Amino acid sequence: MNAKRTTAAKDPALLWSEEGRVCCLEHAPYPGSDTWRTGRWRRMTDRELAVFAAEIGRAVECEVCRAVRLCAAEAAR
């Protein structure tokens, strides 16, 4: 079993990069990897989540999870 996947299921935290990408633990780069370090990934704070949500007009969610969900909904039509 993938340890990262197990952790993601237990911890709904969102992470974001310096470039503004938002991912859950399952879809973010592996901590300590070159991509993690160069993107300067870190956990979003509650305040950042609230400000971001107010800015975009909906709850913040993982970009990958959202894309998968929207594609599945589109395919189901």
N, C-alpha and C positions, 0 to 999 in steps of 0.2 A: 504494500500500500504506500502511496506517496505521502510522505510526512507533511509536505507543504499543503497538500489538499486537505488533510485531516485538520491541520491548524486553521486553514481558511474557514472550514465549516464551524469551528468553535469560536473564531474571532472575526466578527463582521467588519473589522476596521478597514478603512480605505487609506490608501497610500497615494502620494502624488509626487511627481518629479518636478524638477526646477523648470522644465519645459511646459508644465501644466497638464501632463497626462495623469489620469486618475484610474487606479486599479485596485482590486481586492488582493488579498494575500496570494490567492491562487494564480492570478494573472500578472502580477507585478514581477519584475526581474528578480532572480534569486539574490537574496541579501548577500552582500560582499562581492558579487560579480562585477566585472568591469562596467556593464550596463547600469547596474545599481549605483555604483560609485560615481560614474560620469554624469548620470542623470540626477544625482543627489536626491534619491528617493527617500521619503520619510512619511511617517504616519500623519494624517490630517488631524488637527485638533478639533474639538467640538465647535469652537468659535469659527474656525476656517470653514467647517462644514455648513454652519448656519449662514455665514456671509456668502459663500459660494451658492448655496441653495436659493437665497434671496436674489442673487444676481441672475441666475438662470431660470428662476421661476418653477423649479421642481426639486425634488430630493436629489442629492448627488449620488451617483452610483458608478460602479466599475464600468469603464468604457467597453470592455470585452463582454461582460455579462449583459450589458444593455444591447449591444449589437447582436448577440446570439438570440436574446429574447425577441427583439424586433424582427429579425430574419425568420424566426420560427413562427411568429404571428403572421407575417406576410405570406409565408408558405402555406399556412393553414387556411388562408382565404380562398 
